[in-house]
Amino acid sequence: MASSIALVSNYVNLELRRTFRDTGFVIFGVGTPVLMYIMFTNVGGGSGGTDDWAVTAMVGLAAYGALSAGLSSGTAVAEDKAVGWLRQLRITPLSPAQVVFGRAVTGSLMVLPAIVVVLLTAMIVNGVRLDAWQWLVLTLLLWVGSLPFTMLGIANGYQLSSQTTNVTNIVCNLALALVGGLWFPISEFPGWMASVAKWTPGYRFGELGWNTTDGEAPSMTGIVVLVVWLLVFGAYAAFAYRRSGRKA
């Protein structure tokens, strides 16, 4: 048991070092949601300060940053597959389950910088103030809640080519953020679109944060929807990994 944990831990450390040496990830993965938050709340008549929109946008853009970072882990998987790194992993003591689990842990850790930097920006630029417990719970829920998107990104990486994965993850990123109301509240959507949004992982992910800033407990329906999506994307990732092994 201890040796298995050590193997996975070493693998995760290796992947994290590789990821954070990628300046493109640091600039775009962390910088984009921050820039969007500043623009949405302070440009073109947007209001900063501690008003409801500053808080709503903070949660939405932090969730968007986490979603983007989670999906981007799949692009790295596809690139590794193209250069033969996955074939090398198959001759290491790591089992297929450990490789997928290690990738999922790596992807989940990649989302933390995007979440934290957006929250800090809201505090500094717009003066957003929450109770200490709300900041802590908000960060933890957005971190844990991003796992379905990490699994989706990883699944796409194992299933598709490097170029196709990149395009697919961009489309998934935009669709989940837009339909999920992470950029604009679903109260502004047409009735039918708002109904659809409530069944998407993007909306239920953002809802974790919005409930927290309102001082409420997470919605049980929202948790169930996220867990179902996690199981679906996790099954997809397992299938894609096995299929990539047959192709290798």
Contacts in CASP RR format, 6 or more apart in sequence:
PFRMAT RR
TARGET T0000
AUTHOR 0000-0000-0000
METHOD contacts of the structure
MODEL  1
MASSIALVSNYVNLELRRTFRDTGFVIFGVGTPVLMYIMFTNVGGGSGGT
DDWAVTAMVGLAAYGALSAGLSSGTAVAEDKAVGWLRQLRITPLSPAQVV
FGRAVTGSLMVLPAIVVVLLTAMIVNGVRLDAWQWLVLTLLLWVGSLPFT
MLGIANGYQLSSQTTNVTNIVCNLALALVGGLWFPISEFPGWMASVAKWT
PGYRFGELGWNTTDGEAPSMTGIVVLVVWLLVFGAYAAFAYRRSGRKA
4 98 0 8 1.000
7 93 0 8 1.000
7 94 0 8 1.000
7 98 0 8 1.000
8 94 0 8 1.000
8 98 0 8 1.000
8 101 0 8 1.000
8 102 0 8 1.000
8 105 0 8 1.000
11 94 0 8 1.000
11 98 0 8 1.000
11 99 0 8 1.000
11 102 0 8 1.000
12 102 0 8 1.000
12 105 0 8 1.000
12 106 0 8 1.000
12 109 0 8 1.000
15 76 0 8 1.000
15 102 0 8 1.000
15 103 0 8 1.000
15 106 0 8 1.000
16 106 0 8 1.000
16 109 0 8 1.000
16 110 0 8 1.000
18 76 0 8 1.000
19 25 0 8 1.000
19 73 0 8 1.000
19 76 0 8 1.000
19 106 0 8 1.000
19 110 0 8 1.000
20 26 0 8 1.000
25 69 0 8 1.000
25 72 0 8 1.000
25 110 0 8 1.000
26 113 0 8 1.000
29 65 0 8 1.000
29 68 0 8 1.000
29 69 0 8 1.000
29 72 0 8 1.000
29 114 0 8 1.000
30 65 0 8 1.000
30 69 0 8 1.000
30 113 0 8 1.000
30 114 0 8 1.000
30 117 0 8 1.000
31 114 0 8 1.000
31 117 0 8 1.000
32 65 0 8 1.000
32 68 0 8 1.000
33 61 0 8 1.000
33 62 0 8 1.000
33 64 0 8 1.000
33 65 0 8 1.000
33 68 0 8 1.000
33 114 0 8 1.000
33 117 0 8 1.000
33 118 0 8 1.000
34 61 0 8 1.000
34 117 0 8 1.000
34 118 0 8 1.000
34 121 0 8 1.000
36 61 0 8 1.000
36 64 0 8 1.000
36 183 0 8 1.000
37 57 0 8 1.000
37 58 0 8 1.000
37 61 0 8 1.000
37 118 0 8 1.000
37 121 0 8 1.000
37 122 0 8 1.000
38 121 0 8 1.000
38 125 0 8 1.000
40 46 0 8 1.000
40 57 0 8 1.000
40 61 0 8 1.000
40 183 0 8 1.000
41 47 0 8 1.000
41 48 0 8 1.000
41 49 0 8 1.000
41 53 0 8 1.000
41 54 0 8 1.000
41 57 0 8 1.000
41 125 0 8 1.000
41 126 0 8 1.000
42 48 0 8 1.000
42 125 0 8 1.000
42 126 0 8 1.000
46 53 0 8 1.000
47 53 0 8 1.000
47 54 0 8 1.000
48 54 0 8 1.000
48 125 0 8 1.000
48 126 0 8 1.000
48 127 0 8 1.000
49 126 0 8 1.000
49 127 0 8 1.000
49 128 0 8 1.000
50 126 0 8 1.000
50 127 0 8 1.000
50 128 0 8 1.000
50 129 0 8 1.000
54 122 0 8 1.000
54 126 0 8 1.000
54 127 0 8 1.000
54 128 0 8 1.000
55 122 0 8 1.000
55 128 0 8 1.000
55 130 0 8 1.000
55 213 0 8 1.000
56 185 0 8 1.000
56 210 0 8 1.000
56 213 0 8 1.000
58 118 0 8 1.000
58 119 0 8 1.000
58 122 0 8 1.000
58 126 0 8 1.000
58 128 0 8 1.000
58 213 0 8 1.000
59 138 0 8 1.000
59 142 0 8 1.000
59 206 0 8 1.000
59 209 0 8 1.000
59 210 0 8 1.000
59 212 0 8 1.000
59 213 0 8 1.000
60 181 0 8 1.000
60 182 0 8 1.000
60 183 0 8 1.000
60 206 0 8 1.000
60 210 0 8 1.000
61 118 0 8 1.000
61 182 0 8 1.000
61 183 0 8 1.000
62 114 0 8 1.000
62 115 0 8 1.000
62 118 0 8 1.000
62 119 0 8 1.000
62 138 0 8 1.000
62 142 0 8 1.000
63 142 0 8 1.000
63 146 0 8 1.000
63 182 0 8 1.000
63 202 0 8 1.000
63 205 0 8 1.000
63 206 0 8 1.000
63 209 0 8 1.000
64 177 0 8 1.000
64 182 0 8 1.000
64 183 0 8 1.000
65 111 0 8 1.000
65 114 0 8 1.000
65 115 0 8 1.000
65 118 0 8 1.000
66 111 0 8 1.000
66 114 0 8 1.000
66 115 0 8 1.000
66 142 0 8 1.000
66 143 0 8 1.000
66 145 0 8 1.000
66 146 0 8 1.000
66 149 0 8 1.000
66 205 0 8 1.000
67 146 0 8 1.000
67 149 0 8 1.000
67 173 0 8 1.000
67 176 0 8 1.000
67 177 0 8 1.000
67 182 0 8 1.000
67 202 0 8 1.000
67 205 0 8 1.000
68 114 0 8 1.000
68 173 0 8 1.000
69 107 0 8 1.000
69 110 0 8 1.000
69 111 0 8 1.000
69 113 0 8 1.000
69 114 0 8 1.000
69 146 0 8 1.000
70 107 0 8 1.000
70 108 0 8 1.000
70 110 0 8 1.000
70 111 0 8 1.000
70 146 0 8 1.000
70 149 0 8 1.000
70 150 0 8 1.000
70 153 0 8 1.000
71 149 0 8 1.000
71 150 0 8 1.000
71 152 0 8 1.000
71 153 0 8 1.000
71 156 0 8 1.000
71 169 0 8 1.000
71 172 0 8 1.000
71 173 0 8 1.000
72 110 0 8 1.000
72 153 0 8 1.000
72 169 0 8 1.000
73 103 0 8 1.000
73 106 0 8 1.000
73 107 0 8 1.000
73 110 0 8 1.000
73 150 0 8 1.000
73 153 0 8 1.000
73 154 0 8 1.000
74 153 0 8 1.000
74 154 0 8 1.000
74 155 0 8 1.000
74 156 0 8 1.000
74 157 0 8 1.000
74 165 0 8 1.000
74 169 0 8 1.000
75 153 0 8 1.000
75 157 0 8 1.000
75 162 0 8 1.000
75 165 0 8 1.000
75 166 0 8 1.000
75 169 0 8 1.000
77 86 0 8 1.000
77 103 0 8 1.000
77 153 0 8 1.000
77 154 0 8 1.000
77 157 0 8 1.000
77 158 0 8 1.000
77 165 0 8 1.000
78 156 0 8 1.000
78 157 0 8 1.000
78 158 0 8 1.000
78 160 0 8 1.000
78 161 0 8 1.000
78 162 0 8 1.000
78 164 0 8 1.000
78 165 0 8 1.000
78 166 0 8 1.000
79 162 0 8 1.000
80 86 0 8 1.000
81 157 0 8 1.000
81 158 0 8 1.000
81 162 0 8 1.000
81 244 0 8 1.000
82 161 0 8 1.000
82 162 0 8 1.000
86 244 0 8 1.000
86 245 0 8 1.000
86 248 0 8 1.000
87 248 0 8 1.000
89 99 0 8 1.000
90 245 0 8 1.000
90 248 0 8 1.000
96 241 0 8 1.000
96 242 0 8 1.000
99 241 0 8 1.000
100 154 0 8 1.000
100 237 0 8 1.000
100 238 0 8 1.000
100 241 0 8 1.000
103 154 0 8 1.000
104 147 0 8 1.000
104 150 0 8 1.000
104 151 0 8 1.000
104 154 0 8 1.000
104 237 0 8 1.000
107 150 0 8 1.000
107 154 0 8 1.000
108 143 0 8 1.000
108 144 0 8 1.000
108 146 0 8 1.000
108 147 0 8 1.000
108 150 0 8 1.000
110 150 0 8 1.000
111 142 0 8 1.000
111 143 0 8 1.000
111 146 0 8 1.000
111 150 0 8 1.000
112 139 0 8 1.000
112 143 0 8 1.000
115 139 0 8 1.000
115 142 0 8 1.000
115 143 0 8 1.000
116 139 0 8 1.000
119 135 0 8 1.000
119 138 0 8 1.000
119 139 0 8 1.000
122 128 0 8 1.000
123 129 0 8 1.000
130 138 0 8 1.000
130 213 0 8 1.000
134 212 0 8 1.000
134 213 0 8 1.000
134 215 0 8 1.000
137 212 0 8 1.000
138 209 0 8 1.000
138 212 0 8 1.000
138 213 0 8 1.000
141 208 0 8 1.000
141 209 0 8 1.000
141 212 0 8 1.000
141 218 0 8 1.000
142 205 0 8 1.000
142 206 0 8 1.000
142 208 0 8 1.000
142 209 0 8 1.000
145 205 0 8 1.000
145 208 0 8 1.000
145 226 0 8 1.000
146 205 0 8 1.000
147 230 0 8 1.000
148 201 0 8 1.000
148 205 0 8 1.000
148 226 0 8 1.000
148 229 0 8 1.000
148 230 0 8 1.000
148 233 0 8 1.000
149 176 0 8 1.000
149 201 0 8 1.000
149 202 0 8 1.000
149 205 0 8 1.000
149 233 0 8 1.000
151 230 0 8 1.000
151 233 0 8 1.000
151 234 0 8 1.000
151 236 0 8 1.000
151 237 0 8 1.000
152 172 0 8 1.000
152 233 0 8 1.000
152 236 0 8 1.000
152 237 0 8 1.000
153 165 0 8 1.000
153 169 0 8 1.000
153 172 0 8 1.000
153 233 0 8 1.000
153 237 0 8 1.000
154 237 0 8 1.000
154 240 0 8 1.000
155 233 0 8 1.000
155 234 0 8 1.000
155 236 0 8 1.000
155 237 0 8 1.000
155 239 0 8 1.000
155 240 0 8 1.000
156 165 0 8 1.000
156 168 0 8 1.000
156 169 0 8 1.000
156 172 0 8 1.000
156 240 0 8 1.000
157 165 0 8 1.000
157 240 0 8 1.000
158 237 0 8 1.000
158 240 0 8 1.000
158 241 0 8 1.000
158 243 0 8 1.000
158 244 0 8 1.000
159 165 0 8 1.000
159 236 0 8 1.000
159 239 0 8 1.000
159 240 0 8 1.000
159 243 0 8 1.000
159 244 0 8 1.000
160 168 0 8 1.000
176 182 0 8 1.000
176 200 0 8 1.000
176 201 0 8 1.000
176 202 0 8 1.000
177 183 0 8 1.000
177 202 0 8 1.000
178 184 0 8 1.000
179 193 0 8 1.000
179 196 0 8 1.000
179 197 0 8 1.000
179 200 0 8 1.000
179 202 0 8 1.000
179 203 0 8 1.000
180 186 0 8 1.000
180 197 0 8 1.000
180 200 0 8 1.000
180 202 0 8 1.000
180 203 0 8 1.000
180 206 0 8 1.000
181 189 0 8 1.000
181 197 0 8 1.000
181 202 0 8 1.000
181 203 0 8 1.000
181 206 0 8 1.000
182 202 0 8 1.000
182 203 0 8 1.000
182 205 0 8 1.000
182 206 0 8 1.000
186 193 0 8 1.000
186 194 0 8 1.000
186 197 0 8 1.000
186 198 0 8 1.000
186 203 0 8 1.000
187 194 0 8 1.000
189 197 0 8 1.000
197 203 0 8 1.000
198 204 0 8 1.000
199 225 0 8 1.000
201 225 0 8 1.000
201 226 0 8 1.000
201 229 0 8 1.000
204 219 0 8 1.000
204 222 0 8 1.000
204 223 0 8 1.000
204 225 0 8 1.000
204 226 0 8 1.000
204 229 0 8 1.000
205 226 0 8 1.000
207 218 0 8 1.000
207 219 0 8 1.000
207 222 0 8 1.000
208 218 0 8 1.000
208 222 0 8 1.000
208 226 0 8 1.000
211 217 0 8 1.000
211 218 0 8 1.000
211 219 0 8 1.000
212 218 0 8 1.000
END
